[in-house]
Amino acid sequence: MTDQAKNIIKDAHTEALFSAAHAALPMVVRQAALAAKMRRVHYDASIAEGFTACEALTLCIASIPRK
């Protein structure tokens, strides 16, 4: 296979990835909104249990999954 053919295939693959990511954006928006609501519930619950605002925020930050 020539370098030109390899580049064409690579470009087509990249374009397909961009198209798939663009198509997934509405779901990503919904997931982010849900995650934010869940963090807010945890923050409010921490405040209700007597944690200070700073402590509650620290707990929320610590609970975010790291990759």
C-alpha positions in Angstrom: 0.0 0.0 0.0 1.3 3.4 -0.9 1.9 6.2 1.6 -0.8 8.2 -0.2 -3.3 5.3 0.3 -2.3 5.0 4.0 -2.8 8.8 4.5 -6.3 8.6 2.9 -7.3 5.7 5.1 -5.9 7.5 8.2 -7.7 10.7 7.3 -11.0 8.8 6.8 -10.5 7.1 10.1 -9.9 10.4 11.9 -13.0 11.9 10.2 -15.1 9.0 11.4 -13.8 9.5 14.9 -14.7 13.2 14.8 -18.2 12.4 13.4 -18.8 9.8 16.2 -17.7 12.3 18.9 -19.9 15.0 17.5 -22.9 12.6 17.4 -22.3 11.7 21.0 -22.3 15.3 22.3 -26.0 15.4 23.3 -25.4 12.3 25.5 -22.3 13.8 27.0 -24.3 16.9 27.9 -27.0 14.8 29.6 -24.3 12.8 31.5 -22.6 16.0 32.7 -25.9 17.4 33.9 -26.6 14.3 35.8 -23.2 14.2 37.4 -23.5 17.8 38.4 -26.9 17.1 40.0 -25.5 14.1 41.9 -22.5 16.2 43.2 -25.0 18.9 44.4 -27.0 16.2 46.2 -23.9 15.0 48.0 -22.8 18.5 48.8 -26.2 19.4 50.2 -26.3 16.2 52.2 -22.9 16.9 53.7 -24.0 20.4 54.7 -27.1 18.9 56.3 -25.0 16.4 58.3 -23.0 19.3 59.8 -20.0 19.7 57.5 -18.8 23.2 56.7 -19.1 24.4 53.1 -15.4 24.0 52.6 -15.5 20.4 54.0 -18.5 19.5 51.9 -16.8 20.9 48.8 -13.6 19.0 49.6 -15.6 15.8 50.0 -17.3 16.4 46.6 -13.9 17.0 44.9 -12.4 13.9 46.5 -15.3 11.7 45.2 -14.7 12.6 41.5 -13.3 9.5 39.8 -9.8 9.9 38.5 -8.6 8.1 35.4 
